[in-house]
Amino acid sequence: MTEAVANKTVIDRFSVYLDVRLWRIFLLGTVSGFPWLFIGAGMTAWLTDVNLSRTAVGLFGAVFVAYTINFLWAPLIDHLELPGLRRLGHRKSWIVLCVLLLIVQALLLASTGPSFSLLLTAMICLGIAIVSATQDLAIDAYRVTVIEKHEEHMLGHAAAMATCGWWTGLSLPGAFAFILADQFGWNAVFFGLTGILLLMLLGVLWVIKEPTVVDKPTTNVASVTRIQFFDRTYVAAVSEFFQRNGLRLAFGLLLFIFMFKLGEAFLGRMVVVFYKEVGFTNADIGVYSKGLGLAITISCAIAAGFFTSKFGTVKGLMLAGIGMAATNLLFAWLATVGPDKSLLVFALVADGITSALSTVAFVAFITYFTSHLHAATQYGALASLGNSGRTLLAASSGMLVDWLAGDWATFFVLTALMVSPAILILWWISRSIHTQPTGS
């Protein structure tokens, strides 16, 4: 009898994933993560194969600044309707437009590449980053509004599905891209990736349904002055966030969000270069880093969704932060040993676990402090702040490795230490959060 009850409990817990909204969030997660392959890991490998220096590869990551400043145009996603696509729905129309623009730019990138013109490649990658960052605003707003505020227990699961989707969109096609790159070349691979984008567009058109938003903003952009629009969008969104959380907690949240992913960002920006320099092939990267990493991340993300729902985001973030620091030390160990595939698998398993837990808890954390009324603006601003370490500061990661004269072990130790200040801030937040009003 006890075993039957236990089995029923497990089944009941997983029945939450019968909610079709979670699978729509998963699909949009793949759409969100996929462009990072074009301008992130895939482009890093392509640039390395054409013999760009570490510093140049690191600086090329400055195109990701679009993810840091996309909050500047986030109110447009909340308030501006697209005339030609209006019938698709407000959130969906923005997503469809962005995917269409990504397809055009991906074709241009596949037709040229860094060997043709490094400057043109950088400009196209910047364009992809801007469109992708805009798309993320619409996708995040969709996820925030499709889960109602009274469904707080669903936040962890929604974050888990978004995380699974994001890593699937980045890693699954990325595994094939790295495996095929040595045989067919990066131009052909990028043409194939563009075809996947087209399939994603069809999926969005067919599967995604517009969420029902209560108290949707009714600002008519064409009928108000610039000052009025600024006041009703930017000012209103910022003031609502600070009034709801209080000044001290609000600033604490902002500081934590900025610092939490800093070490992971430095590692992520240079890890492909590290793999190549330490002796791993493109095929090794595809199989182990992308293929194995995806399987680990997805399974752990689902588990992290249940953990976050049961124990809360703060505890999850605390454990994830400590785990991220420890995982970075494993990469330092790998740097001293060399291209040991067993140790690589061990490091990737640990990294997948901590990455999944941290991402799910981090997304749920930001979602919890986001108002439905200003979903794109507030979530976009908070996510942009979190991405700023990845873009503004992590662009110097190549310079740091060069300054260390290629001492990868020391580099990874430093990335582990970068997590410590965020953990201390989170401890303070955990003591303050229970005495502050939240919600929208």
N, C-alpha and C positions, 0 to 999 in steps of 0.2 A: 504493500500500500504506500509506503514511504517513497519507494522508487518511482511509482506511478505519479505521485504528487510532484516529485522532483522533475520528472520528465515533462510533465505538464507545465511546470514553471519555466523550464528552458524554452519550450515551444511558445509559451505566451510571450516570453521576452523577445524572441526573434520574430514574432508575428507583427511587430511594429514595422518591419521591413516590407510588409504587404501594402503599406501606404504608398500609392503611386507617386505622391509628391516627392518622396525620397529618391525614387529612381529618376525623376525628372531633374532633381538636383544633381544626381550622379552624372547624367548626360551633359548638363551644363558645366559640370566640373571638368569633364574631358575637353570640352570646348575651351575652357579657361586655361587649362594647362598646356594644351597643344602648341600654341605660339611660342612658348618658352623653349621648345625644341629647336625652332628656327633661329632664334636669337641667343639662346643659351648654350646648352651642351653641344648641340649639333654644330652651331657656328663656331664655338670654341675649338672643337676638334678640327673643323675645316681650316680655321686660321692657323692652328698649330701645324697642320699638314703642309701649309704653304710657308712654313718657317717664320712666322711672326714671333717676336720676342715675348717673354712672359709679361713684361710691362705693357707692351702693345695690346696683348690679349686681355689683360686686366682692364686697361683703359677702354677697350672696346665695349666693356660691360656698362659704360656710362650711359648707353642707350636706354638702360633700365630706369633712368631718372624719370621717365614717363609715368612709371608706377608710383613714384613719390609725389608728383605734382598733379596727378589726375583729379585730386579733390578740387582743383581750381575750376574745372568744368563739370563737376559732379551735379550741381543744381540743375544743369540742363537736362540731365538724365531723369531727374525727379519731375521737372516741370515742362519740358519742351516735347511736344508731340511731333512725330515725323509725318508730314502730310501724305506722302505716297504709300506709307506702310501702316497707317493708322489702324486699318481694319484688323491687323494682326494682334493688336493690343499694345499698350504703352511699353511695357518691359520687353516683350518679345520683339517688337519692331526694332528697337535699338540693337538687340542681339543679332538679328538677321542682317541689319545694315553692316555691322562690324565684321561679321563672318564674310560677307560679300567683298568688303574692302581687303580683308586678309587674303582671300583667294587671289585677287589681282596682284597684291604685293608679293605673295609667295611665288607666283609665276615669274615676276620680274627678277626675284632673287635667284630662282633656279636657272633662269636664262643667262645670268651674268656670273656673280660670285666674286670672291676676293681676288682671284687670279686675273679677272677681267678688269676690275677697278675697285680698289679698296675703299675709295671715297664713296662711290656709288653704293657699294655694299653697306657701308655704314649708314648712309642716308635711307636706304630701304629698310634696314633693321630698325632704325629710329622710327620710321613710319609704322612698321609692324608693332613696335612697342607702344606707340601712341594709340593705335586702334585697339590693340589688345588690352591696354589699361582702361580704355573707354568701355570696352566690352565687359571687363571685370566689374565695373561700376554697375552696369545693368544686371549682370548675373548675380552679384552680391545683393543688390536691391531685391531681385526676384526671390532669392533664398530667405532674406530677412522677412519679407512680407507674406510669403506663402505659408510660413509657420506662424500661427497666431501667438500673441503674447501669453495667453493662458496655457499654452502648450510648452511650458518651460522644459518639461521632461523630454521633448523632442529636439531641443537645441543640440545636444550632444550627437544624436543620431544624424541630424541634418549636416552637422559639421563633419561627421565621419564619412558620409556619402559624398560630400563636396571634396573632402581630402582624397578619398578613393578615386573619384572621378578625375581630379587634377593630376594625380600621379599616374593614372591609367593613360590619360591624354598625353602626358610627357614621356612616360617610360615604355609603354607597350610599343608604339611606333618607333620610339627611340632605340629600342633593342634591335629591331630589324634594320633601322637606319645605320647603326654602327656596324652590324654584321655585314651588311651589303656594301658599305662605303668602300672597302678595300677592293671589291670586285668590280663595281660599276662606277665609282666616283661620286663625289658629293652633289654634283649638278643633277645627275640622274636620280639620286636619292631624294633630293628636294622636289623634283617633279612628282615623284611618287607620293611624297608627303602632301603636296598640294591636292592630289586626288582624294586623300583622306579628308582634307578640309571640306571638299565638296560633299562627301558623304555626311559629314557632321552637319552641314547646312540643311540637307534633306531631313536629317533626324530632328533638328530643331523645329523645322516647319511642320513636321508630322506629329511629334510627340508633345512638345511644350504647349501648355495651356496657360493663358494669362491668369495671374492670381487676382483674387478679389481683395482690394485694398480699402479698408475702412478709413474714412476721413482723408481721402486722397487730396493733395494740394490742387487748388484750382487756379493758380496764378496763370494769367494770360500774358505770355511774354510780349506779345505784340501790342498790348493795350496799356502797359505800364512804362514808366520812365526807368532809366538804368538805375537810378538811386532807389526807386521803389522795388525793383527786382532784386537788387543787392540786399536790401533790408529784409525782404520776405523770404529770401533763400539762405544766403550765407550767414547773415546776422542772426536770423531766427534759429537756424540749425545750431550754431555755436552757443548762443545764449541758452537754448533749451538744454544742451548737454551739461553746461556748467551749473545751471539752476537745479537740474535733476540730481546731480551727483555731489554738489558742493565744491567749493574752490580747491580745498586741500586734496580731496580724493581725486578730483578731475585731473589735477596736475600730476599726481602720483600715477594715475592710470596712463597718462600720456608719456611720462618718462619711462615707465616699465615697457610699454608697447614699443617705444623706440629702441630700447636696449636689448630686448629679449632674444631676437633673432640675429644679433650682430655676429657672434662667433660662427653660427651656422652659415651665415652669408659669406663670410671670408673663406670658409672651407669650401662651400659649394661653388664659388666663383673659380677656384683654382684646382679643384680636385681632378678634373679631366686632364689638365696639364700635368699634374702629379702622376696620374696613372701612366701617362705616356712616358714621362721622364724616368720613372722607376722601372719601366720595362714591360708594361702590359700593352697588348695590341688593341686595335679597334674592336676586333671580334671579342676579346676578353671583356672589354668595357661593355659591349652590347649584352653579352650573356650574363655577366655577374652584376655589374652596376645597375643596368637597366632592367633586365629580365628578372633576376633574383630579387633585386631591390623592390621591384613592383609587387611581386607576390608577398613579400614580407610586409610591405607598407599597407597593402589592402587588408590583409588578415588582421594586422595590428590596429589599423584604423577602426575597423568594426568593433574590436575589443575595446578600443579607447572610447568609442561612442557610449558603450555600456558603462564603462568606468566613470566617464564624465557625468552621465545621467545619475549614477548612484552616489558618487562621492563629491561631485562638484568640480568646477573648472579650476579653482585655485589650487587644490591639492594635486590635480593632474598636472598643472603647469609647474608646480614646485618639483615634483618627481621628474618630469620631463627635462627641466633645466639641468638638474644634477646629472641625469642620464646623458644629455647632450655633451656636457663637459667631459664625462668619462669616455664617451664614444670617440671624441676628437683625440684623446690620448691613444686610442687604439690605432688611429691613422699615423700618429707619431711613431708608434712601435713598428708599423708596416714600413715606414720610411727608413728605419734602421735595418730592417731585415731584407728588404728588396721584394721582387715580384713573387711572393709566396701566395699561391691561390687559396690555400687553406686559411691563412690569416686574413686574406682579403674577404673571404666569405664570412668569417667570424666578425670582422669589422662592419661589413655591410648588414649582417643580421642585427647587430646591436644598433647600428645607425638607423635601420628601418624601424625598429621598435620605438626608439626615442623620438625619431622624426614624426612618426604617425601620432604618437601620444601628444607631442608638443603642438603639432599642427591642429589636430582636432580640438584640443583644449583651448588653444589660442583663438581659433575661429569662433568657438562657442563663447569664449570670454568677450570678444569684441561684439558679437551679435547681441549678447545680453545687455550691453551698454549702448545699444543703437535704438533710436526711436523709429517706429514704423513710418511716421509722418515725414521724416527726413532720412529715409533709409539709404539712398545712394550717397547723399552728402555726408552724413555722419560716418557710415561704414567706410565710405571711400576715403575720408580724411584719416580715420584711425588705421585702416589698412595701409594707406600711403605712408603714414608715420612708421609703421612696422617695416615697410619695404625700404625706407630711406637708408637704413643700415646696409641693406643689400645693394643699393644703387650708389648713393653718394659716397659712402665710406669703403664698401667692399671693392669699388673700382680701383682702389689703391692696393689691393691684395697682391697683385703681381709685383708692384714696387717693393712691398714688404719682403717677398721671397727673394727678389734680387738684392735687397739691402742685406738680407741674411746669407747672401752668396749661395743660394740654392739649398739652404739647410731646412729641408722640409720638416724634420722632426721638431725643431724649435718653433717653426711656423704653426704646426698643429697644437703644440703646447700653449702658445699664445692665444689661439682661437678658443681653447678650453677655458682659459682665464677670463675671456671676454664675457662669459655667461654670469660670472659671480655677482657683479653689481645688480643685475636684473633680479637675481634670486633674493637679494637683500630687500630690494624695493617691493617685491611680491610678498615677502614676509610682512612688511609694514602694511600693505594693502589688505592682507588677510586679517589683520588686527583692526583695521579701520572700516572695512566694508560692511560689517554687521551693524554699525551705528549710523550708516548713511542711507537715505532713501534712494531706491532705484526703481527702474521700470519706466515706461513711456506713458 
